[in-house]
Amino acid sequence: MKFNSQQLLEELSEQTLTFIKRAEKLRLEPFEKLNWKQNPTSWSVLECLEHLNLYGDFYIPELSKQLQSSATIAQKSFNSGLLGNYFAQSMLPKEKLNKMKTFKDKNPVNSQLTIKVLDRFIQQQNQVLELLNLAKSQNLNAVKTKITIPLIKLKVGDTFRFLINHNVRHFAQLERVLDKV
C-alpha cells in the first residue's frame, strides 16, 4: 500500500487530536460510568484507556528513540510493508466484532484505576502528536522500530498506523461500553 508521506502523517495527527478531544469529553462523565463493566472479564472505559496507555509506554519511547537517532531525509511517498500493513489493518474494528487476545502485561482487567488514566492518555497522545511532527522530516520507509512482538521491526510509518489504528479499535470498544451503561 502506497501513501503520500506528509498526507499520511497529517491524517494520523488529525485522528490523534480526535482521541484527545474525546478523552477530554470523557472527563465530564461520572467516575462510576467510566468504571462500569458488563461482566468481570469485560473492560470498562478506563480499562480500555489503560490498555492504550500500556501500549503507549512501549511505543512512545521506541518511536522517540528511533526518530531522534535517525539521519534520514523525508521522502514523498511511504510504501507500507507487507507485515506492517497487515498489523495496521488488523487493528481496525470490523462490522462483526473480531476479538483479539492481548498480552498479559497489557491487560488491565480488574485493575484499580482512577481518573488519572485519562490524564495519562491525553499526555501520551500529545507526545504522539510531537512524534508525528518529528516524523515529517524523516524517511518513513527507512526508520525501523521494534514492536511488542520480539524480533520483529516495522517501518516507522507502519508503526504509527498500527498504534493509531489500535486507538481507533479501542475507542470503538469504549463507545460500545458507554452505550450499555
C-alpha positions, 0 to 999 in steps of 0.5 A: 500500500502506497501513501503520500508521506506528509498526507499520511502523517497529517491524517494520523495527527488529525485522528490523534487530536480526535482521541484527545478531544474525546478523552477530554469529553470523557472527563465530564462523565461520572467516575462510576460510568467510566468504571462500569463493566458488563461482566468481570472479564469485560473492560470498562472505559478506563480499562480500555484507556489503560490498555492504550496507555500500556501500549503507549509506554512501549511505543512512545519511547521506541518511536522517540528513540528511533526518530531522534537517532535517525539521519534520514531525509523525508521522502514523498511517498511511504510504501507500507510493508507487507507485515506492517500493513497487515498489523495496521489493518488488523487493528481496525474494528470490523462490522462483526466484532473480531476479538483479539487476545492481548498480552498479559502485561497489557491487560488491565482487567480488574485493575484499580484505576482512577481518573488519572488514566485519562490524564495519562492518555491525553499526555501520551497522545500529545507526545504522539502528536510531537512524534508525528511532527518529528516524523515529517522530516524523516524517511518513513520507509527507512526508520525501523522500530521494534514492536511488542512482538520480539524480533520483529521491526516495522517501518516507522510509518507502519508503526504509527498506523498500527498504534493509531489504528489500535486507538481507533479499535479501542475507542470503538470498544469504549463507545460500545461500553458507554452505550450499555451503561 
